[in-house]
Structures are given as C-alpha cells and as structure tokens.
C-alpha cells in the first residue's frame, strides 16, 4: 500500500541516521531504532508536548488555548492522599534509595546503592 511504502521510507531514513551516528568516532552513546522510526518529522514533532501559541498573549482568566481558567477560590488549598493504598502501607526501605554515605531508614550507617 502507499502508506506502507511511505512508512518504510521513513524507517530506512531513520535507520541510516542511526547507523551514521553510531559510526562517529569517539561517540559516548549509541543510537537505536525505536517505535518512532517510521514516523515523519512532523508526526514526531507533534508528539513533543504542549507548545504555546506564538504571538498570542493570554488575558487574565483565559488560557492560551482559549479555554477559561479556574477561579482561584475553586482550587483546593490542601489535598489528602491518605485514601490511596500506597499511602496506607508505608514500608521501611532501609538503605535503599539513600545517597552514598547518607542515612538509610532504620539501618542507618553508610547507605546507598546495593539494594535488590
């Protein structure tokens, strides 16, 4: 199909770019092919996230995209996360996640790294 041929052309171009990057002497990382290799540049750019509208300045109470902002009085001042299961069962992780030389929960001492 025409779309298959177009996607395959995008993939071949991406694969050639990966090979060219990996052939550079002294490189410190390795490029690879991912799920976006068969997309056009425009399709990949559209996946990069929110972009403000150029030249448009939002008014107070209006979002840049044209939608209304919430009134400040309707925004919660505090949120309770205690209804979440993860907040109800707190486990002691010992030294896991502590920086080298830092504390580490009940185990204390020289924590850091080494957790399974």
Rosetta blueprint (number, residue, H / E / L):
1 X L
2 X H
3 X H
4 X H
5 X H
6 X H
7 X H
8 X H
9 X H
10 X H
11 X H
12 X H
13 X H
14 X H
15 X H
16 X H
17 X H
18 X H
19 X H
20 X H
21 X H
22 X H
23 X L
24 X L
25 X L
26 X L
27 X L
28 X L
29 X L
30 X L
31 X L
32 X L
33 X L
34 X L
35 X L
36 X L
37 X L
38 X L
39 X L
40 X L
41 X H
42 X H
43 X H
44 X H
45 X H
46 X H
47 X L
48 X L
49 X L
50 X L
51 X L
52 X L
53 X L
54 X L
55 X L
56 X L
57 X L
58 X L
59 X L
60 X L
61 X L
62 X E
63 X L
64 X L
65 X L
66 X L
67 X L
68 X E
69 X L
70 X L
71 X L
72 X H
73 X H
74 X H
75 X L
76 X L
77 X L
78 X L
79 X L
80 X L
81 X L
82 X L
83 X L
84 X L
85 X H
86 X H
87 X H
88 X H
89 X L
90 X L
91 X L
92 X L
93 X L
94 X L
95 X L
96 X L
97 X L
98 X L
99 X L
100 X L
101 X L
102 X L
103 X L
104 X L
105 X L
106 X L
107 X L
108 X L
109 X L
110 X L
111 X L
112 X L
113 X L
114 X L
115 X L
116 X L
